[in-house]
């Protein structure tokens, strides 16, 4: 097994662009490390293409007019990671106890290879042992049937297809609960709550075509170079035609600075680059509300002055009057805000915000792109509402080239919500489910991720089923969660590779290996296809045809169906085996449940570029209680949820460009110049001096949440970095140990991982 860490980690600045030869070298390095076959290279040619497979990594849209290579560095890593020829067999588990494996790094666990057999935990030996599928399903059914349905949580990862997600949500509701925590709870629930309240839809309003119609892009808290690199092609094209890109982000991320297109021979030969951001403002972590309010203040006061002397208005008053509510309350707050406070909380000078405001006031169509740098704060929902406030001032929703563009993470995390993976009854067609399947769906709100964590810790959650993902590693309060997990009566994890969650067993524990999306899925009717939804609400078909990693793997729909058959009484209206035999029947059921969204689902499955599910806000139809888009005056200027204090820092958890969410592909964060380690603390040089620490020194971080619970992350290498004063950066998920479960976004419960209160301990 390849080990990437070195005894002497290298930390030095990276001077190259995003993309370019660095991406090519990264791909050339991972393919032999995963020991992929030549077929993997052929699979890359099918990635994100019509009638091919949809990338298992990010959710950025797949264009109808695709590039010859419609994959990015991160997507290629994800494909190599899934198609690896390395294997984790039952023999491996005979050599290692779970206690021993807990000392392994995340990378080493997953790098060992694909799981090949269903496994049962044997407490007597502290090892997994192979078992039959029937044994596993029967034991899971026997463990679940007697328990209170309210004490069971059904978690799902954003990689899960629409078909499996629909079945999973239906199974949970027929079992008797809506405890359906998912990846969205951890990242973009603030979007779902904030946009729904402001404009009546829980998702963004834009599509790829809007990149061709905008004349300005405002970018907030999203690292495109590491998390959605294919977007760089759209940003590059926008810059080539003169679009201004105004970026607000605490760290200088290379993908938002400059990009060399690996598919452009001239740029690759000459070293040509495209400057991406025309303005780059390093806002403090949690300072985006202040920054956006500063822009709004400029625009509103310019409009006041213009109207006072009879000059053309700066704001779109017709749009505001016809389509919005509570503008005057918001405008009064903006006018009253003191520049001294705005500058302090944003970390930006007034002149910088005026420079950004001038671009906004001049632009006819503005896209506002944002990521978890906005959503993962205590005031994450207000961050999202501030994006909407800014767009509404000049009518930048519901016209070509304009609107909010949240960048989702996992490839189908948005689609899961569309087909019922939610704890909220108002997002589910309860009456339609009752009509179709003849049962009374639960209407009591279920458990989200934070509430599931509380339940695991206090013992009210007795069982957790995980459809993919690495729940225990992704959530906050790491130490308490790992301590509590073995008290579960049942833990079932459906996965492709071994991860840290699997090393903490409940009283009854099964690890069930499934097919990956890229692999051929053959059922009774023949080869199957699945579907996913991208960040712009377009639905895509996906067909894998690679050879499965093991003949003992089952598909996610098959696994869900077998569990459902064991825990639910027979229902004459559902034939689970019939559905699994032909996934088109599952899509028919989805269409019957959501006819307005999925009309002619099977016929449109492989539409080039996907088929759009529609969006009322993009038509300026506002499905809010007032029937209008609603301004919201912010309650304060900081999104952190805690006060600044001497020695207290705002910690941001970060992803390397050698990882995707909790999956670590390697130890080379190329863009930040870190190689051979993930034990790094990024810090401003002035803060180093104030804290009395030096470059290369090993320090610890301690939680400063004020709740009396000791949380500590040891062994971090002090690394000077261009980061705002008072802010620190450390890698996720290792830094999750510092985050209290109660440190989450108000309303949405998203863990506030982008501003965690900590102190440095030398």
Secondary structure, DSSP 8 states (H G I E B T S, - for coil): ------SS-EE----S-EEHHHHHHHHHHHHHHTT--HHHHHHHHHBTSTTSB--SSB-----SS--SS---HHHHHHHHHHS---EE-HHHHHH--HHHHTTS-HHHHHHT-EE-S-EEEETTTTEEEE--HHHHHHHHHHHHHTS-GGGEEEEE-TTS-HHHHHHHHHHHHHHT-----BHHHHTTHHHHHHHHHHHS-SS----GGGGGT-SEEEEES--HHHH-TTHHHHHHHHHHTT-EEEEE-SS--GGGTEEE-TT-HHHHHHT--EE--SEEE---TT-HHHHHHHHHHHHHHHHHHHHHTT---SS-HHHHHHHEE-HHHHHHHHHH--HHHHHHHH---HHHHHHHHHHHHH-SSEEEEE-HHHHSSTTHHHHHHHHHHHHHHTT-SSSTT-EEEE--SBTTHHHHHHTT--S-GGGS-HHHHHHHH-S----S----HHHHHHHHHHT---EEEEESS-HHHHSS-HHHHHHHHTT-SEEEEEESB--GGGGS--SEEEEEEB--TTB--EETTEE--EEEE-TTSEEEEE---B--S-TT-B-HHHHHHHHHHHHS---TT--HHHHHH-HHHHHHHHHHHSTTTSTTHHHHTT-TT-EE---GGGGT---STTSSEE----S-S-SSSS---TT-EEEEEE--TTEETTEE--SEEGGGTEES-S-EEEE-HHHHHHHT--TT-EEEEEE--SSS---EEEEEEEEE-S--TTEEEEETTGGGGGS-TT-B-TTT--B-TTSEEEEEE-
